[in-house]
Amino acid sequence: MTESSGAVFRDPELARRLIEKIHEAATIPMKIMEVCGTHTVAIARNGLRDVMPKNIKLLSGPGCPVCVTANRDIDTAIEMARQPGVVITTFGDMIKVPGSYSSLSREKADGRNIRIVYSPLDAIDFAEQHPESMVVFLGVGFETTAPAIAAAIETAHRKDITNFAVLSMHKTVPAALGAIVNDPEVAVQGLILPGHVSTIIGLEPYRFLAEDYHVPGVITGFEPNDVLSGILMLARQIAAGDASIQIAYNRNVHAEGNPTARAKMDEVFEPTDAEWRGLGVIPGTGLKIRAEFARFDAIERVPVTPPEPREIPGCQCGDVLRGVVLPFECRLFAKACTPEHPIGPCMVSSEGSCAAYYRYTDFGKE
């Protein structure tokens, strides 16, 4: 689709033709995973699962950064919030995410100083206005948000702000996908690759998926016909026994990504091991603040010892993130666990698979 008009990506006649071609291409059973939470929302909102041929099963993956944040990291943030003089600043999605024993919203109700901000620069402004407080920003996200947070740390460094720090819980996507495609319980055969992340990292970091695991991937956008085009490209590759990484989102994603944003991220962060909910510890998929910026590392500035983490009984969010179960297959879905009373983070975040299924489908509802 090369038309510049945005309407083409929602055109119902084009959608009908794409669906017909998908049915023609799906000559064998195939499991396709949409990695990105925004793709999960787009698929659910537009009813795309309902129009797939029986041979195609769409799975949701670990593409919601709030959802994959491990309890250990949430517990650390909560413990920091309990320290005298500390102010926690965070994006809104993190507030209701349950940790092992509490949540930031519960801590806020108990009087902890926890504030929602819309960017890390808001947190810096607050730190400048409140020099008596230690302001900790919760750095959550993938390669999409990490460059902006790196730029904020550099801003704090340049302005010599001494009461600002970041708790980096960032994660990088490609190696986590290696864990997914190497999981025999999932047995995924194709990946709808994330559009936002790919604007930063480009195509090359995914190439190993095709070369080492023979799993094709297509980077696509978020309109209905974007997603359908990506599924069609994957279905054709899988049916033909091919495996390559392709771009179906050329209006926003270039093969080389955004070198400037990556350079900014690399100036401030370095790779480290990270724990993913449902996937465990994956080497090199976290982002640690480099030593030269250590005075902005909340781990160094507000040392705490969180409690031993525990999982919430009955919550299958980890299995949902791996693609082992669909949200409505969790016995808590739409019963004990709803967006108003979430038990797991997959029901909290606007990008969470469970929240998307609850909002846009009738699966599991009585």
Helices and strands as residue ranges (DSSP letters): G 6-10, H 12-25, E 30-36, H 37-45, G 48-51, E 56-63, H 65-68, H 71-81, E 86-90, G 92-94, H 104-109, E 114-116, H 120-129, E 134-139, H 146-158, E 164-168, H 174-181, E 190-193, H 195-201, G 204-206, H 207-213, E 217-219, H 224-240, E 245-247, H 259-268, E 269-276, E 280-289, G 291-296, H 298-301, H 317-322, G 327-329, G 345-347, H 353-360
